[in-house]
Amino acid sequence: MQSKLPVPQWLWLAALSLAPTPVAAQAADAGTITAQQTTSKSTGPISGWEELLDRLRVLPHDLLAKLPPEERDDPQFRAEVGQLMLASLASSALTALNSDGDHPAFVPLFGQVLNLARPNADTIYRTAEITPGGTYRLRGRAGTATLVKIGEGGSATYHDLNALPVDKEGRYDVILSPERPGDYKGAWWKTARRTSSLLLRMVSNDWGSETDPTVSIERIDRPVRRPRPSAAELEARLRKLPQVVSSLAKMRMGWITQLRQQGFLHKPKLMQYSEAGLLVGQAYYEAAYDLKDDEALLIETEVPKRCPYHSIILTTEMGGTVDWTNNHSSLNGSQITVDRDGILRIVVSARDPGVLNWLDTAGYSQGGIQGRWTDGSSQPVPKMRKIALSKVRKFLLPETPVVTPEQRERIVRERRAAFQQRPLW
């Protein structure tokens, strides 16, 4: 039987919240199925498997078509498209395998391995599918992470785990449902009756010192026992995959090209988004960069007087984030220093300029810059200018400390260890 289930709401939520684009464009992209993609009709022994393989066969052509001609024929970019497809398939498969709304669990969505949709370097993303209208219980230890938000797929509703009451051991316990249970007096979050997925964001400003929360989820208005899934249910999960894998892989491809075409090369664009799924109070600035090995981009900005969290990351043409666990390619409020004149100065370059506030392009001569201010008292737009790498020191304050290669090696190793010790999986 052909599944009539829609694309999971977590996909739309992720697309909107991580790398905003016009909703209409996303919907059109997700719904595009060519004649070539629908040639096989369950001719194999497992219903839905041939359709998945057919979609994967044409996906490279669809993705390469989104790249500029000079990148489309480059073996490096072609290989990276292959990695993008693998990540999309892996992320989508995890969600499909876990798509039992009566017995949900939070599973990885994006991250340092599933590098899709420009994940924020400080955020661990997990998703859980739920049954619309169901009653769920979340519990665990609250931890000390800077931000912990749980969003409802397909809406602008986010719930703040850090705002929940905790007991003496730091444990929280909250019910999620469309209506508060009649005899229940504890913490409760109202959910929309149509909500079919949840997106968990755990944002740490200091990877080595903050503690991420623990989170369990269970449906409490149904028996806990899980019977054997029916063949129809398993087939429905499989039949959703072709469209989901394709949409996820295409999510952010072409965005940096658009920024360049719009004139935002080495010039920031303030992005004020209001679409469903975005964190209320979070503003972005984005720009494309194009740097040779002997060039650098100097970013200068004021910092809001009040801003619980802010960060800046480098992104790739494929719609991922430059590897931040093995490179110094992201910075947040605990990792940067603001100069005595109140200005934050950051250097973007391929070679280490020997300053603390460095963003390493790590071999990506072209890419994107994405900064964010969360709940800030203001939303500054940085100044950017390309300079010679050899002259970086002339644009910095005299007292700017020097970071030696040995110190950088230790810094990156320590940040790598601190990040890997978070609950990534």
BAMI-277595 format. One line per 3 residues: their letters; for each residue x, y, z of C-alpha. Coordinates in Angstrom, 1 decimal, padded with zeros to 4 digits. Example, Ala and Ser with C-alpha at 12.3 -4.5 7.8 and 13.67 -1.06 7.14 Angstrom:
! BAMI-277595
as	012.3,-004.5,007.8 ~ 013.7,-001.1,007.1
! end
This chain:
! BAMI-277595
mqs	000.0,000.0,000.0 ~ 001.2,003.5,-000.8 ~ 001.7,005.6,002.4
klp	-000.2,008.8,002.5 ~ 001.7,010.1,005.6 ~ 003.1,013.7,005.2
vpq	006.7,014.7,005.5 ~ 007.4,014.6,009.3 ~ 007.0,018.0,010.9
wlw	010.5,017.8,012.4 ~ 011.8,018.3,008.9 ~ 010.0,021.6,008.4
laa	010.9,022.7,011.9 ~ 014.6,022.0,011.3 ~ 014.5,023.7,007.9
lsl	013.0,026.8,009.4 ~ 014.9,027.0,012.7 ~ 018.4,026.2,011.5
apt	018.8,027.9,008.2 ~ 015.8,030.0,007.2 ~ 014.5,030.2,003.7
pva	011.1,031.2,002.3 ~ 008.5,028.6,003.4 ~ 007.0,028.4,-000.1
aqa	010.4,027.5,-001.6 ~ 010.9,024.8,000.9 ~ 007.5,023.3,000.3
ada	008.0,023.4,-003.5 ~ 011.4,021.8,-003.2 ~ 010.2,019.0,-000.9
gti	007.3,018.2,-003.1 ~ 009.2,018.0,-006.4 ~ 009.1,014.4,-007.7
taq	010.2,013.9,-011.3 ~ 009.0,011.2,-013.7 ~ 012.3,009.5,-013.5
qtt	011.9,009.2,-009.7 ~ 008.7,007.3,-009.9 ~ 009.5,004.7,-012.5
sks	009.8,001.7,-010.1 ~ 006.6,000.5,-008.5 ~ 007.4,-001.9,-005.7
tgp	009.0,-004.5,-008.1 ~ 011.3,-005.8,-005.4 ~ 010.5,-008.1,-002.5
isg	010.3,-005.3,000.1 ~ 007.6,-002.7,-000.7 ~ 009.0,000.8,-000.8
wee	012.7,-000.2,-001.0 ~ 013.0,000.3,-004.8 ~ 011.4,003.7,-004.6
lld	014.1,004.7,-002.1 ~ 016.8,003.4,-004.3 ~ 015.3,005.2,-007.3
rlr	015.3,008.5,-005.4 ~ 018.9,008.1,-004.3 ~ 020.0,007.4,-007.9
vlp	018.8,010.8,-009.1 ~ 019.6,012.8,-006.0 ~ 023.2,013.5,-006.9
hdl	022.0,015.2,-010.1 ~ 019.5,017.3,-008.2 ~ 022.1,018.4,-005.7
lak	024.8,019.2,-008.3 ~ 022.3,021.3,-010.2 ~ 022.1,023.6,-007.2
lpp	025.9,024.4,-007.4 ~ 027.5,027.0,-009.6 ~ 028.9,025.5,-012.9
eer	032.5,025.8,-011.8 ~ 031.8,023.8,-008.6 ~ 029.5,021.3,-010.3
ddp	032.4,019.8,-012.3 ~ 034.9,019.9,-009.4 ~ 035.8,016.4,-008.1
qfr	036.1,017.9,-004.5 ~ 032.6,019.2,-004.6 ~ 031.2,016.1,-006.1
aev	032.7,014.0,-003.3 ~ 031.3,016.4,-000.7 ~ 027.8,016.0,-002.3
gql	028.2,012.3,-001.7 ~ 029.0,013.0,002.0 ~ 025.9,015.3,002.2
mla	023.7,012.5,000.8 ~ 025.1,010.0,003.4 ~ 024.4,012.4,006.2
sla	020.9,013.1,005.0 ~ 020.2,009.4,004.6 ~ 021.6,008.6,008.1
ssa	019.6,011.4,009.8 ~ 016.4,010.5,008.0 ~ 016.8,006.8,008.7
lta	017.3,007.4,012.4 ~ 014.1,009.3,012.6 ~ 012.2,006.8,010.5
lns	013.4,003.9,012.7 ~ 012.2,005.9,015.7 ~ 008.9,007.1,014.3
dgd	006.6,005.5,016.8 ~ 004.7,008.3,018.4 ~ 003.3,006.0,021.1
hpa	006.8,004.9,022.2 ~ 009.0,007.9,021.4 ~ 012.7,008.6,022.2
fvp	014.9,011.6,021.4 ~ 017.5,010.7,018.7 ~ 020.2,012.7,017.0
lfg	019.1,015.0,014.2 ~ 022.0,017.2,013.2 ~ 025.5,017.6,014.6
qvl	029.3,017.1,014.1 ~ 028.7,013.9,012.1 ~ 025.2,014.5,010.7
nla	026.4,017.8,009.4 ~ 023.3,019.2,007.7 ~ 021.5,022.5,007.7
rpn	024.4,024.4,009.2 ~ 024.2,023.1,012.8 ~ 025.2,025.6,015.4
adt	028.5,024.5,017.0 ~ 027.3,024.9,020.5 ~ 024.0,023.1,020.0
iyr	023.0,019.4,020.3 ~ 019.9,018.7,018.3 ~ 017.6,015.8,018.9
tae	014.1,015.0,017.6 ~ 011.3,012.8,018.8 ~ 008.1,012.0,016.9
itp	004.9,012.0,018.9 ~ 001.2,011.1,018.2 ~ -000.9,014.2,017.8
ggt	-003.2,014.8,020.8 ~ -001.2,012.4,023.0 ~ -000.2,013.0,026.6
yrl	003.6,012.8,027.3 ~ 005.9,012.9,030.3 ~ 009.4,014.3,030.2
rgr	011.8,013.9,033.1 ~ 015.5,014.0,034.0 ~ 018.2,016.2,035.4
agt	018.1,019.8,034.4 ~ 021.8,020.4,034.1 ~ 023.4,023.8,033.7
atl	023.4,024.4,029.9 ~ 022.9,028.0,028.8 ~ 019.7,027.2,026.8
vki	017.5,024.2,026.6 ~ 014.4,024.5,024.4 ~ 011.9,022.0,023.1
geg	010.0,023.1,020.1 ~ 006.8,021.8,018.6 ~ 007.2,020.8,014.9
gsa	005.4,023.1,012.5 ~ 004.8,025.9,014.9 ~ 006.5,028.8,016.7
tyh	006.0,027.2,020.1 ~ 009.0,026.5,022.2 ~ 009.1,025.3,025.8
dln	012.0,026.3,028.2 ~ 013.3,023.3,030.1 ~ 015.5,025.6,032.2
alp	012.4,027.4,033.5 ~ 011.0,024.2,035.0 ~ 011.0,023.7,038.8
vdk	013.5,021.1,040.1 ~ 013.8,019.1,043.3 ~ 016.7,018.9,045.6
egr	018.6,016.6,043.2 ~ 018.0,018.9,040.3 ~ 015.4,016.7,038.7
ydv	012.5,018.1,036.7 ~ 009.2,016.4,035.7 ~ 006.7,017.9,033.2
ils	003.6,016.8,031.3 ~ 003.0,017.8,027.7 ~ -000.6,017.5,026.4
per	-003.3,019.6,024.6 ~ -005.3,019.7,027.9 ~ -004.0,019.6,031.5
pgd	-004.9,016.2,033.1 ~ -007.8,016.8,035.5 ~ -006.1,015.8,038.8
ykg	-002.6,016.8,037.8 ~ -001.0,019.7,039.8 ~ 002.6,019.6,038.6
aww	004.5,021.3,035.8 ~ 002.6,021.2,032.5 ~ 003.2,022.4,028.9
kta	000.3,022.9,026.6 ~ 000.9,021.4,023.1 ~ -001.1,021.9,019.9
rrt	-003.3,019.0,019.0 ~ -001.6,018.7,015.6 ~ 001.9,018.5,016.9
ssl	003.6,015.3,015.6 ~ 007.3,016.0,016.5 ~ 009.5,017.7,019.1
llr	012.9,019.3,018.5 ~ 015.3,019.5,021.5 ~ 018.0,022.1,021.4
mvs	020.7,021.9,024.1 ~ 023.0,025.0,023.8 ~ 026.2,025.1,025.8
ndw	028.2,028.3,026.1 ~ 031.1,026.6,027.9 ~ 031.4,023.0,026.8
gse	033.9,022.0,029.5 ~ 032.0,023.4,032.5 ~ 028.3,023.3,031.7
tdp	026.3,020.1,032.1 ~ 023.8,019.1,029.5 ~ 020.4,017.9,030.8
tvs	019.2,014.3,030.7 ~ 015.8,013.8,029.0 ~ 013.4,010.9,028.8
ier	010.0,011.0,027.1 ~ 007.1,008.6,027.4 ~ 003.4,008.5,026.4
idr	001.3,008.1,029.6 ~ -002.2,007.9,028.2 ~ -001.4,004.5,026.5
pvr	000.0,001.3,027.9 ~ 003.8,001.1,028.0 ~ 004.0,-002.3,026.3
rpr	005.0,-002.0,022.6 ~ 003.5,-004.7,020.3 ~ 005.2,-005.9,017.2
psa	004.9,-003.2,014.5 ~ 002.6,-004.2,011.6 ~ 003.9,-004.6,008.1
ael	001.8,-001.7,007.0 ~ 003.4,000.6,009.6 ~ 006.9,-000.5,008.7
ear	006.2,000.1,005.0 ~ 004.8,003.5,005.7 ~ 008.1,004.5,007.5
lrk	010.1,003.3,004.5 ~ 007.9,005.1,002.0 ~ 008.4,008.4,003.7
lpq	012.2,008.2,003.4 ~ 012.7,009.2,-000.3 ~ 011.0,012.5,000.0
vvs	012.6,013.3,003.4 ~ 016.1,012.4,002.4 ~ 015.9,014.5,-000.7
sla	014.4,017.5,001.1 ~ 016.9,017.3,003.9 ~ 019.9,017.1,001.6
kmr	018.7,020.1,-000.4 ~ 017.9,022.2,002.6 ~ 020.7,024.7,002.5
mgw	022.5,024.1,-000.8 ~ 022.8,027.3,-002.8 ~ 022.3,029.7,000.1
itq	025.9,031.1,000.0 ~ 025.6,031.6,-003.7 ~ 022.4,033.6,-003.1
lrq	024.2,035.8,-000.5 ~ 027.0,036.5,-003.1 ~ 024.4,037.3,-005.8
qgf	022.6,039.6,-003.4 ~ 025.8,041.6,-002.7 ~ 026.6,040.2,000.7
lhk	030.2,039.1,000.0 ~ 032.2,040.3,003.0 ~ 029.2,042.3,004.0
pkl	026.7,041.1,006.6 ~ 023.0,040.8,006.2 ~ 020.9,041.1,009.3
mqy	018.3,038.3,009.2 ~ 015.1,038.9,011.2 ~ 013.0,035.7,010.9
sea	009.5,035.1,012.2 ~ 008.7,031.8,010.6 ~ 007.4,028.9,012.6
gll	010.0,026.9,014.3 ~ 012.5,029.7,015.0 ~ 013.6,030.7,018.5
vgq	011.8,033.8,019.5 ~ 014.3,036.5,020.4 ~ 017.2,035.2,018.2
ayy	018.6,037.3,015.4 ~ 021.2,036.3,012.8 ~ 023.7,038.1,010.6
eaa	025.1,036.2,007.6 ~ 027.6,036.8,004.9 ~ 029.6,035.0,002.2
ydl	033.4,035.0,002.2 ~ 036.0,034.4,-000.5 ~ 039.6,034.4,000.8
kdd	043.0,033.4,-000.6 ~ 045.6,031.8,001.7 ~ 047.3,035.2,002.2
eal	044.1,037.1,002.9 ~ 042.0,037.6,006.0 ~ 038.6,038.9,006.8
lie	038.4,041.3,009.8 ~ 035.1,041.3,011.6 ~ 034.4,044.1,014.1
tev	031.2,044.5,016.1 ~ 029.8,045.9,019.3 ~ 028.4,043.3,021.7
pkr	024.9,043.8,023.3 ~ 025.0,045.0,026.9 ~ 022.7,042.1,027.7
cpy	023.0,038.9,025.6 ~ 022.7,035.5,027.3 ~ 024.2,033.8,024.3
hsi	025.9,034.7,021.1 ~ 028.1,032.8,018.6 ~ 029.6,032.9,015.2
ilt	030.3,030.0,012.9 ~ 031.7,029.3,009.4 ~ 029.6,027.3,007.0
tem	030.2,025.5,003.7 ~ 028.8,025.6,000.2 ~ 027.1,022.2,000.9
ggt	025.0,023.7,003.7 ~ 027.0,022.3,006.5 ~ 029.2,023.8,009.2
vdw	033.0,023.8,009.0 ~ 034.2,021.1,011.4 ~ 034.4,022.9,014.7
tnn	035.5,019.9,016.8 ~ 038.9,019.6,015.1 ~ 039.4,023.2,014.0
hss	039.1,026.6,015.6 ~ 036.1,027.4,013.3 ~ 033.5,028.6,015.8
lng	033.4,031.1,018.7 ~ 030.9,031.9,021.4 ~ 030.7,034.2,024.4
sqi	032.9,032.1,026.6 ~ 035.6,031.6,023.9 ~ 036.2,035.2,022.8
tvd	037.7,038.3,024.3 ~ 036.3,041.7,023.8 ~ 038.8,044.5,023.5
rdg	039.0,047.4,026.0 ~ 037.2,049.7,023.7 ~ 034.2,047.5,023.8
ilr	034.7,046.1,020.2 ~ 034.8,042.4,019.5 ~ 037.4,041.7,016.7
ivv	037.5,038.4,014.9 ~ 039.9,037.3,012.2 ~ 038.8,034.8,009.5
sar	041.6,033.2,007.6 ~ 043.1,029.9,006.3 ~ 046.3,030.4,008.3
dpg	046.6,031.0,012.0 ~ 047.1,034.8,012.6 ~ 048.1,034.1,016.2
vln	045.2,035.7,017.8 ~ 042.6,034.2,020.2 ~ 039.6,035.3,018.2
wld	040.4,033.3,015.1 ~ 038.0,031.5,012.8 ~ 039.8,028.8,010.8
tag	038.4,028.3,007.2 ~ 040.0,024.8,007.4 ~ 040.5,024.5,003.6
ysq	037.3,026.1,002.6 ~ 038.4,029.2,000.6 ~ 034.8,030.1,000.0
ggi	032.0,029.7,002.4 ~ 029.6,031.5,004.7 ~ 029.6,033.3,008.1
qgr	026.6,033.0,010.4 ~ 026.4,034.9,013.7 ~ 023.6,035.0,016.2
wtd	022.4,037.1,019.1 ~ 020.0,035.4,021.4 ~ 017.7,037.5,023.6
gss	020.1,040.4,023.2 ~ 019.3,044.0,024.3 ~ 020.4,045.0,020.8
qpv	021.3,043.3,017.5 ~ 024.5,044.8,016.2 ~ 025.4,044.4,012.5
pkm	029.2,043.8,012.3 ~ 031.6,045.6,010.0 ~ 033.7,043.4,007.7
rki	036.7,044.1,005.5 ~ 039.2,042.0,003.7 ~ 042.9,042.6,004.5
als	046.3,041.1,003.9 ~ 047.0,038.3,006.4 ~ 050.5,039.7,006.9
kvr	049.0,043.0,008.1 ~ 046.4,041.7,010.6 ~ 048.3,043.1,013.6
kfl	048.0,046.7,012.2 ~ 044.3,046.5,012.6 ~ 044.3,045.1,016.1
lpe	044.9,046.8,019.4 ~ 048.6,046.8,020.5 ~ 047.8,044.7,023.6
tpv	046.1,041.9,021.7 ~ 047.9,038.8,023.0 ~ 049.8,036.4,020.7
vtp	048.7,032.8,020.5 ~ 051.6,030.5,019.6 ~ 051.2,027.4,017.4
eqr	051.8,025.3,020.5 ~ 049.1,027.1,022.4 ~ 046.7,026.8,019.5
eri	047.3,023.1,019.4 ~ 046.4,022.8,023.1 ~ 043.3,025.0,022.7
vre	041.9,022.9,019.8 ~ 042.6,019.6,021.6 ~ 040.9,020.9,024.7
rra	037.8,022.1,022.9 ~ 037.7,018.9,021.0 ~ 037.7,016.8,024.2
afq	035.2,019.1,025.9 ~ 032.8,018.8,023.0 ~ 033.1,015.1,022.6
qrp	032.3,014.6,026.3 ~ 028.9,016.1,025.8 ~ 026.0,013.6,025.2
lw	026.2,013.7,021.4 ~ 024.5,010.4,020.8
! end
